[in-house]
Each structure stands twice: as C-alpha cells, then as structure tokens.
Amino acid sequence: MSKILNRPIRVLVAKVGLDGHDRGAKVIATSLRDAGMEVIYTGLRQTPEMVVNTALQEDVDAIGISILSGAHMTVFPKIIHFMKEKQMDDVLLTGGGIIPEADRLKLAELGVGELFPPGTTMASIVEYIQNWVTENRNF
C-alpha cells in the first residue's frame, strides 16, 4: 500500500456485526479527528471483508474496531485474514470494547495491536496510534 509523505494519519473506525452500540465508536472517531487525523467512519453492521475492502480503498494507516458484542475472537481473526489476503501488513489493526485480558493476549499473538478496555483515555489511544504509524508507516 503506497503512503503519501506528510499527510495526516488516516484511520478507519468500524462496528462489525450486529452490535448496535455505536456511541463509543463515534466518541473515538471524534477524538481522532480532533487530534488531526482523517477519520473514515463506516457506521454499523459491517462485515470483516467490508471493513478491509474499505480500508484498502481509503488507503488507511489504521483500522479501529469498536466491539461490545463478545464476538471479538471471531471478528478480529477474520479481519486479519482479509488483511493478509490484501497484503496490508503496514496497516495497524486495533480496537476497543469489552475484551477479556486472556483474549487480548491471544489476539495480539495473531497480529492485532493494542485493544483498549472501557475507561481508556482518548489521549492514550491517540498517542498509541500516532506512535505506531510513525514507527511503521512505509514510505
């Protein structure tokens, strides 16, 4: 995936599956935008394949998944699968929601970045994405 030098960080924020609680995703999207990032918010009821295809089309640096449904052990591996198919190894996959620590560790082994539990400060999420992209962006 080609990257354009000196452009804002681009982040796709998505809700996958039937999880209809989108307030957290909207708060994150607003916070990322306020930090100077370009945010693409996909809205509700996306499939893993739709998320990855949109991320590829929008040439994003990071994908953020908000998940409260308990389906994280299905959703994140599927997204990783489609990202590998599209050779998107230079894109961060991160997210947040109610995800037990043991599952966060398993997902990290698959290549998922930091997963943020409820109560995480917006500043720490912004900082994490900025640092990851700065260190990993391929120019």
Buried (B, 14 or more C-beta within 10 A) or exposed (E): BEEEEEEBBBBBBBBBBEBEEBEBBBEBBBBBBEBEBBBBBBEBBBBBBBBBBBBBEBBBBBBBBBBBBBBBEBBBBBBBBBBEEBEBEBBBBBBBBEBEEEBBEBBEEEBBBBBBEEEBEBEEBBEBBBEBBEEBBEE
